[in-house]
Amino acid sequence: MNPINRLWSSGIKRYFFTCTILFSVPFFSSATTYYFAANGNDSNNGLSPSSPKKTIDEANSLMLSGNTILFRRGDTWYMPMDSLELGGKTNITLGAYGTGARPVLAGTALLTSWTYTGSNNIWKCVLSPYAWTHRVFVSGISKISLEYREGKNNVLSDLTSGSEYFLENKGTSSAALYIKTLSSTTPPAFVTIVPGKVSDFSTEMAIISRSSNITIRGIEFRGGGSGHVMMVLAPAENITFDSCTIGRASLNGLVVTAPGGSSSVVKNIKVTNCIIDKGWTTVENEIKSTVPISTVLNGDGLALWNGVDSGLIKGNLVTNWGHTGITMMTQEITTSANFGVQKVIVEQNESYAGNSAYMHAFGMIGHEGKVKNNIIKRNYFHDYSSGCTIGGNRNFVFSNIFANVTASTEPQSSKSPWGVNMETWEVPAGSGRSFVCKDNYISNNTFSNTATYAFFFSQNYKVGADTNYISFNKIYNNIMFDFGTDTVSNLETPKRSVAMFIVSNVAQGKTYIRNNNFWASYDTTATKLVAVYENHFYTASALNGCAPCNPANSTNNVQLNPRFTGFFELSPLSSSTLRSGGNNYKAMIIAQGLPAAEFVDYNGVLWPDNNPSIGAVQYVTP
């Protein structure tokens, strides 16, 4: 079941309507700042760092309109299967005070009651009152269950490594966790789990709904429930996460969404300068072939789903997720009532797979008219294993760098290691409704070192003879550098390396391919074939004016050595065509709704009105 659908049916629905009641009750408290410390006391007044309060329950009781709740840096609060009460609230700030590391609010349980089993340095902890371990960490390092690890049986005798754990009597009141250490006398320390109970998989650390003007700054959140660490659920407005850490998740990190079938929205979501890190080790990629990969290797870091109206996602580091780092989409439960994801700026983020064997660095796709008018700029998407999906209607994707894409080593994972994936498919299956990819600008980006293509286009579903689900996208002024092997077409043996593949199921003559540069350092000849269109190979020169492309739509593409300097910057040695021979589309993109001030290169330099550079960085004369 879709994760949102599952959560909606198993508890959020009740919470949602509770929040409706809460939101209607006015609060008249005066604005007050309260201080909390792990060694504080709730009998203190909490009005100064020298007289802090202590517990999360007390903090929840003080989350009234206008109040600020500050947690002491360096302290940790364990709150397994508990939540911050931020539903139906307004004008509240959560933050940090003091010096040191960010305060930690951990939706995890700290296990301290260990018993030595008598052999092989293996220790046992009875989990009661818990029955599940969604994740296990020892000193902050995640472990893999024997239930999922390739080459192991889910029995105690197979527990031979400190990188794994055995969960006995899973899902029952007698569940117990076994950990192997290096000592028979010293029990394991700092073992934490994301827990669940027999009939309760736990919940998010906060569900922010029917709320407005909530700011959370400088706090680390860990764990949570079986679904997400944190959730913002429509309706909500002016919600800010700044300089936070969100991680050690069971599935997803921060999810911003609307319930299925609802037209409500989260308006003006801001996520800035955060670290969104699932926490993953390479051993967790060693998944049994008999276990569905999505059971273990899954989850989105920052997910905007179904109902988001405006926002800023800027300056975040996103890594180690099992599906997508940053995603913007309409989900499988979406009906025509859903608003979609619109007018969101995604800027200056870094997203990469880290230790995860499978991750899209970014994804944006939706049904007709639902995911549109979003700006994706100045991001560094790198070292990922599956193409960044770009779709929806009239989105602006420019001045980004896509680099170092390699095929997943996980046997069960799909193999699609291209830079950008412009692909559509039916969602939900059997619905007769398809995602679309129309009227998008994918321009002035730099692609480097992709295992296969920089661009891959494919329409995998259509109603009747309609072939327009992928149409009128503008591929302008991109540099495609050191692309890899054509793994899809099977047109030739041995296989060629090409930068662009437009599958024959995509409507002919409805993609604009202008002023792009294709360059392979391993083959610098002018006869190097760089694209596949309608099952034919083309050089850049032959691509210009090609009949299936519509001659007017494919122009001025070149094959030139970019001669980069610095971080994918053009140099004085670069061709003048690359330095100042780009397509003059600035007036066009602004007329389509892009604010002129937003149209800057990777370094923040305004793109010129005429004669822009090709690639993500505007050339500036030294």
Summary of the structure (lengths in Angstrom):
residues: 622
radius of gyration: 25.8
end to end distance: 56.1
largest distance: 79.4
contacts: 2319
relative contact order: 0.07
helix: 9%
strand: 40%
